[in-house]
Amino acid sequence: MPGPVGILTGNRPAFVLGSFFPGPSDGKVSVARAQLAGMTDFLVLPYGHALIMRHRPVLAQVAYFLANGRFQR
């Protein structure tokens, strides 16, 4: 990979969508399938797929990753 890759996913699907996945998911992608070989960091936050990008903690994590090459713990 050309640079650090951080993957941020949610684990809070919409009410109906969560039942389609075995294990945690964001309603569209399971947490297990969101991971990528060679990724630099991986973080799960308590949000669903459709609106994850609108939550302040997600935006803060993206900014932190861009500045530091990893998510803030």
CHARMM-style PDB file with segment names, atoms N, HN, CA, C and O in Angstrom:
ATOM      1  N   MET     1       0.839  -1.176   0.000  1.00  0.00      PROA
ATOM      2  CA  MET     1       0.000   0.000   0.000  1.00  0.00      PROA
ATOM      3  C   MET     1       0.883   1.238   0.000  1.00  0.00      PROA
ATOM      4  O   MET     1       1.945   1.241   0.622  1.00  0.00      PROA
ATOM      5  N   PRO     2       0.460   2.278  -0.684  1.00  0.00      PROA
ATOM      6  CA  PRO     2       1.296   3.464  -0.831  1.00  0.00      PROA
ATOM      7  C   PRO     2       1.439   4.304   0.437  1.00  0.00      PROA
ATOM      8  O   PRO     2       2.400   5.065   0.546  1.00  0.00      PROA
ATOM      9  N   GLY     3       0.550   4.200   1.370  1.00  0.00      PROA
ATOM     10  HN  GLY     3      -0.231   3.581   1.282  1.00  0.00      PROA
ATOM     11  CA  GLY     3       0.614   4.993   2.590  1.00  0.00      PROA
ATOM     12  C   GLY     3      -0.206   4.332   3.669  1.00  0.00      PROA
ATOM     13  O   GLY     3      -0.748   3.248   3.449  1.00  0.00      PROA
ATOM     14  N   PRO     4      -0.316   4.953   4.835  1.00  0.00      PROA
ATOM     15  CA  PRO     4      -1.108   4.362   5.903  1.00  0.00      PROA
ATOM     16  C   PRO     4      -2.585   4.276   5.513  1.00  0.00      PROA
ATOM     17  O   PRO     4      -3.145   5.199   4.920  1.00  0.00      PROA
ATOM     18  N   VAL     5      -3.187   3.164   5.855  1.00  0.00      PROA
ATOM     19  HN  VAL     5      -2.732   2.414   6.337  1.00  0.00      PROA
ATOM     20  CA  VAL     5      -4.605   2.948   5.571  1.00  0.00      PROA
ATOM     21  C   VAL     5      -5.314   2.696   6.891  1.00  0.00      PROA
ATOM     22  O   VAL     5      -5.001   1.743   7.605  1.00  0.00      PROA
ATOM     23  N   GLY     6      -6.258   3.547   7.203  1.00  0.00      PROA
ATOM     24  HN  GLY     6      -6.512   4.321   6.623  1.00  0.00      PROA
ATOM     25  CA  GLY     6      -7.061   3.378   8.405  1.00  0.00      PROA
ATOM     26  C   GLY     6      -8.495   3.068   8.021  1.00  0.00      PROA
ATOM     27  O   GLY     6      -9.086   3.746   7.181  1.00  0.00      PROA
ATOM     28  N   ILE     7      -9.040   2.051   8.634  1.00  0.00      PROA
ATOM     29  HN  ILE     7      -8.560   1.500   9.316  1.00  0.00      PROA
ATOM     30  CA  ILE     7     -10.425   1.669   8.355  1.00  0.00      PROA
ATOM     31  C   ILE     7     -11.239   1.892   9.614  1.00  0.00      PROA
ATOM     32  O   ILE     7     -10.919   1.382  10.688  1.00  0.00      PROA
ATOM     33  N   LEU     8     -12.288   2.659   9.455  1.00  0.00      PROA
ATOM     34  HN  LEU     8     -12.548   3.073   8.583  1.00  0.00      PROA
ATOM     35  CA  LEU     8     -13.189   2.986  10.545  1.00  0.00      PROA
ATOM     36  C   LEU     8     -14.557   2.453  10.161  1.00  0.00      PROA
ATOM     37  O   LEU     8     -15.072   2.787   9.094  1.00  0.00      PROA
ATOM     38  N   THR     9     -15.149   1.637  11.007  1.00  0.00      PROA
ATOM     39  HN  THR     9     -14.731   1.366  11.874  1.00  0.00      PROA
ATOM     40  CA  THR     9     -16.462   1.078  10.722  1.00  0.00      PROA
ATOM     41  C   THR     9     -17.356   1.203  11.940  1.00  0.00      PROA
ATOM     42  O   THR     9     -16.889   1.450  13.052  1.00  0.00      PROA
ATOM     43  N   GLY    10     -18.643   1.030  11.713  1.00  0.00      PROA
ATOM     44  HN  GLY    10     -19.022   0.829  10.809  1.00  0.00      PROA
ATOM     45  CA  GLY    10     -19.601   1.098  12.800  1.00  0.00      PROA
ATOM     46  C   GLY    10     -20.095  -0.283  13.189  1.00  0.00      PROA
ATOM     47  O   GLY    10     -19.865  -1.271  12.491  1.00  0.00      PROA
ATOM     48  N   ASN    11     -20.784  -0.325  14.328  1.00  0.00      PROA
ATOM     49  HN  ASN    11     -20.971   0.478  14.895  1.00  0.00      PROA
ATOM     50  CA  ASN    11     -21.374  -1.585  14.772  1.00  0.00      PROA
ATOM     51  C   ASN    11     -22.803  -1.415  15.281  1.00  0.00      PROA
ATOM     52  O   ASN    11     -23.286  -2.217  16.081  1.00  0.00      PROA
ATOM     53  N   ARG    12     -23.473  -0.362  14.809  1.00  0.00      PROA
ATOM     54  HN  ARG    12     -23.081   0.289  14.160  1.00  0.00      PROA
ATOM     55  CA  ARG    12     -24.853  -0.106  15.224  1.00  0.00      PROA
ATOM     56  C   ARG    12     -25.756  -0.003  13.997  1.00  0.00      PROA
ATOM     57  O   ARG    12     -25.998   1.098  13.503  1.00  0.00      PROA
ATOM     58  N   PRO    13     -26.251  -1.119  13.505  1.00  0.00      PROA
ATOM     59  CA  PRO    13     -27.112  -1.063  12.323  1.00  0.00      PROA
ATOM     60  C   PRO    13     -28.489  -0.500  12.647  1.00  0.00      PROA
ATOM     61  O   PRO    13     -28.899  -0.435  13.806  1.00  0.00      PROA
ATOM     62  N   ALA    14     -29.190  -0.095  11.593  1.00  0.00      PROA
ATOM     63  HN  ALA    14     -28.856  -0.148  10.652  1.00  0.00      PROA
ATOM     64  CA  ALA    14     -30.594   0.271  11.760  1.00  0.00      PROA
ATOM     65  C   ALA    14     -31.316  -0.959  12.292  1.00  0.00      PROA
ATOM     66  O   ALA    14     -30.859  -2.081  12.071  1.00  0.00      PROA
ATOM     67  N   PHE    15     -32.400  -0.777  12.968  1.00  0.00      PROA
ATOM     68  HN  PHE    15     -32.771   0.134  13.147  1.00  0.00      PROA
ATOM     69  CA  PHE    15     -33.112  -1.838  13.679  1.00  0.00      PROA
ATOM     70  C   PHE    15     -33.265  -3.124  12.870  1.00  0.00      PROA
ATOM     71  O   PHE    15     -32.914  -4.194  13.367  1.00  0.00      PROA
ATOM     72  N   VAL    16     -33.764  -3.058  11.673  1.00  0.00      PROA
ATOM     73  HN  VAL    16     -34.049  -2.188  11.269  1.00  0.00      PROA
ATOM     74  CA  VAL    16     -34.060  -4.252  10.869  1.00  0.00      PROA
ATOM     75  C   VAL    16     -32.805  -4.836  10.232  1.00  0.00      PROA
ATOM     76  O   VAL    16     -32.685  -6.057  10.133  1.00  0.00      PROA
ATOM     77  N   LEU    17     -31.878  -4.008   9.802  1.00  0.00      PROA
ATOM     78  HN  LEU    17     -31.976  -3.016   9.881  1.00  0.00      PROA
ATOM     79  CA  LEU    17     -30.731  -4.469   9.034  1.00  0.00      PROA
ATOM     80  C   LEU    17     -29.742  -5.310   9.817  1.00  0.00      PROA
ATOM     81  O   LEU    17     -29.013  -6.101   9.217  1.00  0.00      PROA
ATOM     82  N   GLY    18     -29.689  -5.173  11.113  1.00  0.00      PROA
ATOM     83  HN  GLY    18     -30.281  -4.531  11.601  1.00  0.00      PROA
ATOM     84  CA  GLY    18     -28.715  -5.910  11.905  1.00  0.00      PROA
ATOM     85  C   GLY    18     -28.909  -7.403  11.875  1.00  0.00      PROA
ATOM     86  O   GLY    18     -27.952  -8.142  12.106  1.00  0.00      PROA
ATOM     87  N   SER    19     -30.093  -7.874  11.603  1.00  0.00      PROA
ATOM     88  HN  SER    19     -30.870  -7.274  11.415  1.00  0.00      PROA
ATOM     89  CA  SER    19     -30.358  -9.312  11.644  1.00  0.00      PROA
ATOM     90  C   SER    19     -29.821 -10.048  10.421  1.00  0.00      PROA
ATOM     91  O   SER    19     -29.840 -11.279  10.408  1.00  0.00      PROA
ATOM     92  N   PHE    20     -29.350  -9.358   9.411  1.00  0.00      PROA
ATOM     93  HN  PHE    20     -29.335  -8.358   9.421  1.00  0.00      PROA
ATOM     94  CA  PHE    20     -28.842 -10.009   8.203  1.00  0.00      PROA
ATOM     95  C   PHE    20     -27.389 -10.462   8.334  1.00  0.00      PROA
ATOM     96  O   PHE    20     -26.900 -11.217   7.494  1.00  0.00      PROA
ATOM     97  N   PHE    21     -26.705 -10.016   9.362  1.00  0.00      PROA
ATOM     98  HN  PHE    21     -27.102  -9.403  10.045  1.00  0.00      PROA
ATOM     99  CA  PHE    21     -25.294 -10.327   9.523  1.00  0.00      PROA
ATOM    100  C   PHE    21     -25.054 -11.171  10.766  1.00  0.00      PROA
ATOM    101  O   PHE    21     -25.622 -10.901  11.824  1.00  0.00      PROA
ATOM    102  N   PRO    22     -24.216 -12.188  10.638  1.00  0.00      PROA
ATOM    103  CA  PRO    22     -23.803 -12.899  11.852  1.00  0.00      PROA
ATOM    104  C   PRO    22     -22.733 -12.076  12.559  1.00  0.00      PROA
ATOM    105  O   PRO    22     -21.655 -11.871  12.001  1.00  0.00      PROA
ATOM    106  N   GLY    23     -22.990 -11.620  13.719  1.00  0.00      PROA
ATOM    107  HN  GLY    23     -23.865 -11.786  14.172  1.00  0.00      PROA
ATOM    108  CA  GLY    23     -22.025 -10.795  14.440  1.00  0.00      PROA
ATOM    109  C   GLY    23     -22.240  -9.320  14.195  1.00  0.00      PROA
ATOM    110  O   GLY    23     -23.200  -8.930  13.531  1.00  0.00      PROA
ATOM    111  N   PRO    24     -21.351  -8.494  14.728  1.00  0.00      PROA
ATOM    112  CA  PRO    24     -21.518  -7.042  14.629  1.00  0.00      PROA
ATOM    113  C   PRO    24     -21.407  -6.536  13.190  1.00  0.00      PROA
ATOM    114  O   PRO    24     -20.652  -7.066  12.375  1.00  0.00      PROA
ATOM    115  N   SER    25     -22.185  -5.497  12.913  1.00  0.00      PROA
ATOM    116  HN  SER    25     -22.799  -5.067  13.575  1.00  0.00      PROA
ATOM    117  CA  SER    25     -22.150  -4.864  11.591  1.00  0.00      PROA
ATOM    118  C   SER    25     -22.654  -3.440  11.715  1.00  0.00      PROA
ATOM    119  O   SER    25     -23.171  -3.033  12.756  1.00  0.00      PROA
ATOM    120  N   ASP    26     -22.494  -2.689  10.632  1.00  0.00      PROA
ATOM    121  HN  ASP    26     -22.074  -3.019   9.787  1.00  0.00      PROA
ATOM    122  CA  ASP    26     -23.040  -1.327  10.593  1.00  0.00      PROA
ATOM    123  C   ASP    26     -24.353  -1.290   9.819  1.00  0.00      PROA
ATOM    124  O   ASP    26     -24.896  -0.216   9.562  1.00  0.00      PROA
ATOM    125  N   GLY    27     -24.855  -2.447   9.454  1.00  0.00      PROA
ATOM    126  HN  GLY    27     -24.414  -3.320   9.664  1.00  0.00      PROA
ATOM    127  CA  GLY    27     -26.093  -2.541   8.694  1.00  0.00      PROA
ATOM    128  C   GLY    27     -25.861  -2.798   7.220  1.00  0.00      PROA
ATOM    129  O   GLY    27     -26.774  -3.239   6.522  1.00  0.00      PROA
ATOM    130  N   LYS    28     -24.673  -2.536   6.734  1.00  0.00      PROA
ATOM    131  HN  LYS    28     -23.932  -2.178   7.301  1.00  0.00      PROA
ATOM    132  CA  LYS    28     -24.320  -2.766   5.325  1.00  0.00      PROA
ATOM    133  C   LYS    28     -23.117  -3.689   5.195  1.00  0.00      PROA
ATOM    134  O   LYS    28     -23.027  -4.480   4.256  1.00  0.00      PROA
ATOM    135  N   VAL    29     -22.189  -3.583   6.152  1.00  0.00      PROA
ATOM    136  HN  VAL    29     -22.262  -2.941   6.915  1.00  0.00      PROA
ATOM    137  CA  VAL    29     -20.943  -4.343   6.110  1.00  0.00      PROA
ATOM    138  C   VAL    29     -20.685  -4.914   7.505  1.00  0.00      PROA
ATOM    139  O   VAL    29     -20.808  -4.206   8.505  1.00  0.00      PROA
ATOM    140  N   SER    30     -20.329  -6.194   7.565  1.00  0.00      PROA
ATOM    141  HN  SER    30     -20.230  -6.770   6.753  1.00  0.00      PROA
ATOM    142  CA  SER    30     -19.987  -6.762   8.867  1.00  0.00      PROA
ATOM    143  C   SER    30     -18.632  -6.199   9.306  1.00  0.00      PROA
ATOM    144  O   SER    30     -17.794  -5.850   8.475  1.00  0.00      PROA
ATOM    145  N   VAL    31     -18.438  -6.119  10.596  1.00  0.00      PROA
ATOM    146  HN  VAL    31     -19.120  -6.403  11.271  1.00  0.00      PROA
ATOM    147  CA  VAL    31     -17.170  -5.609  11.126  1.00  0.00      PROA
ATOM    148  C   VAL    31     -16.018  -6.483  10.633  1.00  0.00      PROA
ATOM    149  O   VAL    31     -14.957  -5.967  10.281  1.00  0.00      PROA
ATOM    150  N   ALA    32     -16.215  -7.780  10.607  1.00  0.00      PROA
ATOM    151  HN  ALA    32     -17.077  -8.199  10.893  1.00  0.00      PROA
ATOM    152  CA  ALA    32     -15.161  -8.688  10.147  1.00  0.00      PROA
ATOM    153  C   ALA    32     -14.790  -8.439   8.684  1.00  0.00      PROA
ATOM    154  O   ALA    32     -13.612  -8.505   8.334  1.00  0.00      PROA
ATOM    155  N   ARG    33     -15.757  -8.158   7.838  1.00  0.00      PROA
ATOM    156  HN  ARG    33     -16.714  -8.104   8.123  1.00  0.00      PROA
ATOM    157  CA  ARG    33     -15.494  -7.941   6.409  1.00  0.00      PROA
ATOM    158  C   ARG    33     -14.961  -6.543   6.106  1.00  0.00      PROA
ATOM    159  O   ARG    33     -14.490  -6.294   4.996  1.00  0.00      PROA
ATOM    160  N   ALA    34     -15.026  -5.643   7.055  1.00  0.00      PROA
ATOM    161  HN  ALA    34     -15.409  -5.845   7.957  1.00  0.00      PROA
ATOM    162  CA  ALA    34     -14.539  -4.281   6.837  1.00  0.00      PROA
ATOM    163  C   ALA    34     -13.013  -4.210   6.898  1.00  0.00      PROA
ATOM    164  O   ALA    34     -12.422  -3.221   6.466  1.00  0.00      PROA
ATOM    165  N   GLN    35     -12.386  -5.232   7.421  1.00  0.00      PROA
ATOM    166  HN  GLN    35     -12.866  -6.036   7.773  1.00  0.00      PROA
ATOM    167  CA  GLN    35     -10.927  -5.222   7.585  1.00  0.00      PROA
ATOM    168  C   GLN    35     -10.224  -5.543   6.268  1.00  0.00      PROA
ATOM    169  O   GLN    35     -10.775  -6.226   5.405  1.00  0.00      PROA
ATOM    170  N   LEU    36      -9.003  -5.039   6.131  1.00  0.00      PROA
ATOM    171  HN  LEU    36      -8.556  -4.484   6.833  1.00  0.00      PROA
ATOM    172  CA  LEU    36      -8.224  -5.191   4.912  1.00  0.00      PROA
ATOM    173  C   LEU    36      -6.802  -5.608   5.268  1.00  0.00      PROA
ATOM    174  O   LEU    36      -6.183  -5.022   6.157  1.00  0.00      PROA
ATOM    175  N   ALA    37      -6.294  -6.605   4.584  1.00  0.00      PROA
ATOM    176  HN  ALA    37      -6.797  -7.081   3.862  1.00  0.00      PROA
ATOM    177  CA  ALA    37      -4.911  -7.026   4.816  1.00  0.00      PROA
ATOM    178  C   ALA    37      -3.981  -5.847   4.567  1.00  0.00      PROA
ATOM    179  O   ALA    37      -4.119  -5.144   3.566  1.00  0.00      PROA
ATOM    180  N   GLY    38      -3.053  -5.635   5.457  1.00  0.00      PROA
ATOM    181  HN  GLY    38      -2.941  -6.207   6.270  1.00  0.00      PROA
ATOM    182  CA  GLY    38      -2.094  -4.558   5.302  1.00  0.00      PROA
ATOM    183  C   GLY    38      -2.542  -3.221   5.852  1.00  0.00      PROA
ATOM    184  O   GLY    38      -1.799  -2.243   5.768  1.00  0.00      PROA
ATOM    185  N   MET    39      -3.739  -3.153   6.411  1.00  0.00      PROA
ATOM    186  HN  MET    39      -4.343  -3.948   6.479  1.00  0.00      PROA
ATOM    187  CA  MET    39      -4.201  -1.872   6.959  1.00  0.00      PROA
ATOM    188  C   MET    39      -3.320  -1.464   8.128  1.00  0.00      PROA
ATOM    189  O   MET    39      -2.776  -2.310   8.838  1.00  0.00      PROA
ATOM    190  N   THR    40      -3.189  -0.180   8.316  1.00  0.00      PROA
ATOM    191  HN  THR    40      -3.631   0.507   7.740  1.00  0.00      PROA
ATOM    192  CA  THR    40      -2.376   0.365   9.394  1.00  0.00      PROA
ATOM    193  C   THR    40      -3.116   0.325  10.713  1.00  0.00      PROA
ATOM    194  O   THR    40      -2.533  -0.001  11.746  1.00  0.00      PROA
ATOM    195  N   ASP    41      -4.405   0.657  10.684  1.00  0.00      PROA
ATOM    196  HN  ASP    41      -4.878   0.923   9.844  1.00  0.00      PROA
ATOM    197  CA  ASP    41      -5.192   0.694  11.910  1.00  0.00      PROA
ATOM    198  C   ASP    41      -6.647   0.409  11.581  1.00  0.00      PROA
ATOM    199  O   ASP    41      -7.084   0.579  10.444  1.00  0.00      PROA
ATOM    200  N   PHE    42      -7.384  -0.023  12.582  1.00  0.00      PROA
ATOM    201  HN  PHE    42      -7.028  -0.161  13.506  1.00  0.00      PROA
ATOM    202  CA  PHE    42      -8.786  -0.397  12.432  1.00  0.00      PROA
ATOM    203  C   PHE    42      -9.514   0.039  13.684  1.00  0.00      PROA
ATOM    204  O   PHE    42      -9.036  -0.189  14.795  1.00  0.00      PROA
ATOM    205  N   LEU    43     -10.673   0.668  13.513  1.00  0.00      PROA
ATOM    206  HN  LEU    43     -11.062   0.853  12.611  1.00  0.00      PROA
ATOM    207  CA  LEU    43     -11.428   1.160  14.656  1.00  0.00      PROA
ATOM    208  C   LEU    43     -12.918   0.953  14.425  1.00  0.00      PROA
ATOM    209  O   LEU    43     -13.424   1.197  13.330  1.00  0.00      PROA
ATOM    210  N   VAL    44     -13.610   0.507  15.455  1.00  0.00      PROA
ATOM    211  HN  VAL    44     -13.198   0.309  16.344  1.00  0.00      PROA
ATOM    212  CA  VAL    44     -15.059   0.311  15.408  1.00  0.00      PROA
ATOM    213  C   VAL    44     -15.701   1.329  16.346  1.00  0.00      PROA
ATOM    214  O   VAL    44     -15.332   1.437  17.515  1.00  0.00      PROA
ATOM    215  N   LEU    45     -16.669   2.074  15.812  1.00  0.00      PROA
ATOM    216  HN  LEU    45     -16.969   1.986  14.862  1.00  0.00      PROA
ATOM    217  CA  LEU    45     -17.399   3.058  16.602  1.00  0.00      PROA
ATOM    218  C   LEU    45     -18.886   2.725  16.577  1.00  0.00      PROA
ATOM    219  O   LEU    45     -19.346   2.033  15.669  1.00  0.00      PROA
ATOM    220  N   PRO    46     -19.644   3.206  17.560  1.00  0.00      PROA
ATOM    221  CA  PRO    46     -21.053   2.807  17.701  1.00  0.00      PROA
ATOM    222  C   PRO    46     -22.029   3.579  16.805  1.00  0.00      PROA
ATOM    223  O   PRO    46     -22.917   4.278  17.292  1.00  0.00      PROA
ATOM    224  N   TYR    47     -21.845   3.437  15.479  1.00  0.00      PROA
ATOM    225  HN  TYR    47     -21.123   2.869  15.084  1.00  0.00      PROA
ATOM    226  CA  TYR    47     -22.708   4.130  14.532  1.00  0.00      PROA
ATOM    227  C   TYR    47     -23.078   3.203  13.393  1.00  0.00      PROA
ATOM    228  O   TYR    47     -22.434   2.177  13.175  1.00  0.00      PROA
ATOM    229  N   GLY    48     -24.124   3.572  12.668  1.00  0.00      PROA
ATOM    230  HN  GLY    48     -24.647   4.406  12.844  1.00  0.00      PROA
ATOM    231  CA  GLY    48     -24.557   2.819  11.508  1.00  0.00      PROA
ATOM    232  C   GLY    48     -23.920   3.324  10.228  1.00  0.00      PROA
ATOM    233  O   GLY    48     -23.332   4.405  10.203  1.00  0.00      PROA
ATOM    234  N   HSD    49     -24.035   2.550   9.177  1.00  0.00      PROA
ATOM    235  HN  HSD    49     -24.512   1.671   9.198  1.00  0.00      PROA
ATOM    236  CA  HSD    49     -23.376   2.819   7.903  1.00  0.00      PROA
ATOM    237  C   HSD    49     -23.800   4.148   7.264  1.00  0.00      PROA
ATOM    238  O   HSD    49     -22.953   4.931   6.834  1.00  0.00      PROA
ATOM    239  N   ALA    50     -25.085   4.391   7.207  1.00  0.00      PROA
ATOM    240  HN  ALA    50     -25.773   3.755   7.556  1.00  0.00      PROA
ATOM    241  CA  ALA    50     -25.604   5.514   6.419  1.00  0.00      PROA
ATOM    242  C   ALA    50     -25.148   6.889   6.914  1.00  0.00      PROA
ATOM    243  O   ALA    50     -24.917   7.786   6.103  1.00  0.00      PROA
ATOM    244  N   LEU    51     -25.017   7.065   8.217  1.00  0.00      PROA
ATOM    245  HN  LEU    51     -25.204   6.336   8.875  1.00  0.00      PROA
ATOM    246  CA  LEU    51     -24.715   8.401   8.745  1.00  0.00      PROA
ATOM    247  C   LEU    51     -23.434   8.455   9.568  1.00  0.00      PROA
ATOM    248  O   LEU    51     -23.224   9.414  10.312  1.00  0.00      PROA
ATOM    249  N   ILE    52     -22.583   7.456   9.451  1.00  0.00      PROA
ATOM    250  HN  ILE    52     -22.753   6.678   8.847  1.00  0.00      PROA
ATOM    251  CA  ILE    52     -21.369   7.421  10.279  1.00  0.00      PROA
ATOM    252  C   ILE    52     -20.517   8.667  10.070  1.00  0.00      PROA
ATOM    253  O   ILE    52     -19.901   9.159  11.016  1.00  0.00      PROA
ATOM    254  N   MET    53     -20.474   9.172   8.865  1.00  0.00      PROA
ATOM    255  HN  MET    53     -20.974   8.771   8.097  1.00  0.00      PROA
ATOM    256  CA  MET    53     -19.607  10.312   8.567  1.00  0.00      PROA
ATOM    257  C   MET    53     -20.103  11.630   9.157  1.00  0.00      PROA
ATOM    258  O   MET    53     -19.402  12.638   9.063  1.00  0.00      PROA
ATOM    259  N   ARG    54     -21.267  11.651   9.748  1.00  0.00      PROA
ATOM    260  HN  ARG    54     -21.836  10.833   9.824  1.00  0.00      PROA
ATOM    261  CA  ARG    54     -21.809  12.901  10.296  1.00  0.00      PROA
ATOM    262  C   ARG    54     -21.585  13.052  11.799  1.00  0.00      PROA
ATOM    263  O   ARG    54     -21.966  14.068  12.379  1.00  0.00      PROA
ATOM    264  N   HSD    55     -20.987  12.076  12.420  1.00  0.00      PROA
ATOM    265  HN  HSD    55     -20.678  11.250  11.949  1.00  0.00      PROA
ATOM    266  CA  HSD    55     -20.792  12.115  13.870  1.00  0.00      PROA
ATOM    267  C   HSD    55     -19.436  12.733  14.216  1.00  0.00      PROA
ATOM    268  O   HSD    55     -18.411  12.379  13.633  1.00  0.00      PROA
ATOM    269  N   ARG    56     -19.451  13.647  15.158  1.00  0.00      PROA
ATOM    270  HN  ARG    56     -20.284  13.934  15.631  1.00  0.00      PROA
ATOM    271  CA  ARG    56     -18.218  14.358  15.543  1.00  0.00      PROA
ATOM    272  C   ARG    56     -17.077  13.423  15.963  1.00  0.00      PROA
ATOM    273  O   ARG    56     -15.935  13.659  15.570  1.00  0.00      PROA
ATOM    274  N   PRO    57     -17.344  12.375  16.742  1.00  0.00      PROA
ATOM    275  CA  PRO    57     -16.237  11.478  17.098  1.00  0.00      PROA
ATOM    276  C   PRO    57     -15.596  10.811  15.874  1.00  0.00      PROA
ATOM    277  O   PRO    57     -14.392  10.556  15.872  1.00  0.00      PROA
ATOM    278  N   VAL    58     -16.372  10.534  14.862  1.00  0.00      PROA
ATOM    279  HN  VAL    58     -17.350  10.742  14.864  1.00  0.00      PROA
ATOM    280  CA  VAL    58     -15.831   9.943  13.629  1.00  0.00      PROA
ATOM    281  C   VAL    58     -14.943  10.964  12.927  1.00  0.00      PROA
ATOM    282  O   VAL    58     -13.828  10.640  12.516  1.00  0.00      PROA
ATOM    283  N   LEU    59     -15.426  12.180  12.790  1.00  0.00      PROA
ATOM    284  HN  LEU    59     -16.331  12.443  13.124  1.00  0.00      PROA
ATOM    285  CA  LEU    59     -14.632  13.231  12.155  1.00  0.00      PROA
ATOM    286  C   LEU    59     -13.328  13.483  12.918  1.00  0.00      PROA
ATOM    287  O   LEU    59     -12.278  13.707  12.315  1.00  0.00      PROA
ATOM    288  N   ALA    60     -13.409  13.446  14.234  1.00  0.00      PROA
ATOM    289  HN  ALA    60     -14.261  13.265  14.724  1.00  0.00      PROA
ATOM    290  CA  ALA    60     -12.205  13.641  15.054  1.00  0.00      PROA
ATOM    291  C   ALA    60     -11.214  12.503  14.833  1.00  0.00      PROA
ATOM    292  O   ALA    60     -10.007  12.734  14.774  1.00  0.00      PROA
ATOM    293  N   GLN    61     -11.718  11.277  14.711  1.00  0.00      PROA
ATOM    294  HN  GLN    61     -12.699  11.089  14.759  1.00  0.00      PROA
ATOM    295  CA  GLN    61     -10.826  10.137  14.475  1.00  0.00      PROA
ATOM    296  C   GLN    61     -10.167  10.222  13.102  1.00  0.00      PROA
ATOM    297  O   GLN    61      -8.986   9.906  12.962  1.00  0.00      PROA
ATOM    298  N   VAL    62     -10.912  10.642  12.102  1.00  0.00      PROA
ATOM    299  HN  VAL    62     -11.871  10.898  12.216  1.00  0.00      PROA
ATOM    300  CA  VAL    62     -10.343  10.797  10.755  1.00  0.00      PROA
ATOM    301  C   VAL    62      -9.231  11.850  10.785  1.00  0.00      PROA
ATOM    302  O   VAL    62      -8.152  11.631  10.235  1.00  0.00      PROA
ATOM    303  N   ALA    63      -9.494  12.980  11.422  1.00  0.00      PROA
ATOM    304  HN  ALA    63     -10.371  13.158  11.869  1.00  0.00      PROA
ATOM    305  CA  ALA    63      -8.478  14.037  11.509  1.00  0.00      PROA
ATOM    306  C   ALA    63      -7.250  13.539  12.261  1.00  0.00      PROA
ATOM    307  O   ALA    63      -6.120  13.826  11.864  1.00  0.00      PROA
ATOM    308  N   TYR    64      -7.461  12.803  13.334  1.00  0.00      PROA
ATOM    309  HN  TYR    64      -8.378  12.570  13.656  1.00  0.00      PROA
ATOM    310  CA  TYR    64      -6.342  12.278  14.111  1.00  0.00      PROA
ATOM    311  C   TYR    64      -5.526  11.290  13.276  1.00  0.00      PROA
ATOM    312  O   TYR    64      -4.296  11.313  13.304  1.00  0.00      PROA
ATOM    313  N   PHE    65      -6.214  10.427  12.537  1.00  0.00      PROA
ATOM    314  HN  PHE    65      -7.213  10.407  12.514  1.00  0.00      PROA
ATOM    315  CA  PHE    65      -5.507   9.466  11.689  1.00  0.00      PROA
ATOM    316  C   PHE    65      -4.680  10.178  10.627  1.00  0.00      PROA
ATOM    317  O   PHE    65      -3.528   9.811  10.395  1.00  0.00      PROA
ATOM    318  N   LEU    66      -5.241  11.173   9.988  1.00  0.00      PROA
ATOM    319  HN  LEU    66      -6.177  11.471  10.176  1.00  0.00      PROA
ATOM    320  CA  LEU    66      -4.512  11.905   8.958  1.00  0.00      PROA
ATOM    321  C   LEU    66      -3.269  12.606   9.506  1.00  0.00      PROA
ATOM    322  O   LEU    66      -2.262  12.741   8.810  1.00  0.00      PROA
ATOM    323  N   ALA    67      -3.350  13.044  10.745  1.00  0.00      PROA
ATOM    324  HN  ALA    67      -4.168  12.935  11.311  1.00  0.00      PROA
ATOM    325  CA  ALA    67      -2.213  13.738  11.368  1.00  0.00      PROA
ATOM    326  C   ALA    67      -1.179  12.781  11.960  1.00  0.00      PROA
ATOM    327  O   ALA    67       0.005  13.110  12.027  1.00  0.00      PROA
ATOM    328  N   ASN    68      -1.630  11.583  12.396  1.00  0.00      PROA
ATOM    329  HN  ASN    68      -2.592  11.317  12.342  1.00  0.00      PROA
ATOM    330  CA  ASN    68      -0.763  10.700  13.161  1.00  0.00      PROA
ATOM    331  C   ASN    68      -0.537   9.313  12.573  1.00  0.00      PROA
ATOM    332  O   ASN    68       0.305   8.561  13.064  1.00  0.00      PROA
ATOM    333  N   GLY    69      -1.279   8.968  11.531  1.00  0.00      PROA
ATOM    334  HN  GLY    69      -1.963   9.579  11.132  1.00  0.00      PROA
ATOM    335  CA  GLY    69      -1.118   7.652  10.924  1.00  0.00      PROA
ATOM    336  C   GLY    69      -1.726   6.518  11.706  1.00  0.00      PROA
ATOM    337  O   GLY    69      -1.454   5.351  11.424  1.00  0.00      PROA
ATOM    338  N   ARG    70      -2.548   6.844  12.689  1.00  0.00      PROA
ATOM    339  HN  ARG    70      -2.768   7.792  12.918  1.00  0.00      PROA
ATOM    340  CA  ARG    70      -3.259   5.833  13.487  1.00  0.00      PROA
ATOM    341  C   ARG    70      -4.442   6.517  14.157  1.00  0.00      PROA
ATOM    342  O   ARG    70      -4.499   7.744  14.246  1.00  0.00      PROA
ATOM    343  N   PHE    71      -5.381   5.708  14.624  1.00  0.00      PROA
ATOM    344  HN  PHE    71      -5.335   4.711  14.551  1.00  0.00      PROA
ATOM    345  CA  PHE    71      -6.539   6.269  15.337  1.00  0.00      PROA
ATOM    346  C   PHE    71      -6.180   6.501  16.791  1.00  0.00      PROA
ATOM    347  O   PHE    71      -5.273   5.870  17.332  1.00  0.00      PROA
ATOM    348  N   GLN    72      -6.908   7.418  17.416  1.00  0.00      PROA
ATOM    349  HN  GLN    72      -7.645   7.931  16.977  1.00  0.00      PROA
ATOM    350  CA  GLN    72      -6.680   7.737  18.814  1.00  0.00      PROA
ATOM    351  C   GLN    72      -7.399   6.733  19.685  1.00  0.00      PROA
ATOM    352  O   GLN    72      -8.573   6.446  19.453  1.00  0.00      PROA
ATOM    353  N   ARG    73      -6.732   6.202  20.668  1.00  0.00      PROA
ATOM    354  HN  ARG    73      -5.778   6.435  20.857  1.00  0.00      PROA
ATOM    355  CA  ARG    73      -7.328   5.254  21.608  1.00  0.00      PROA
ATOM    356  C   ARG    73      -7.542   5.917  22.934  1.00  0.00      PROA
ATOM    357  OT1 ARG    73      -8.036   5.285  23.868  1.00  0.00      PROA
TER     358      ARG     73
END
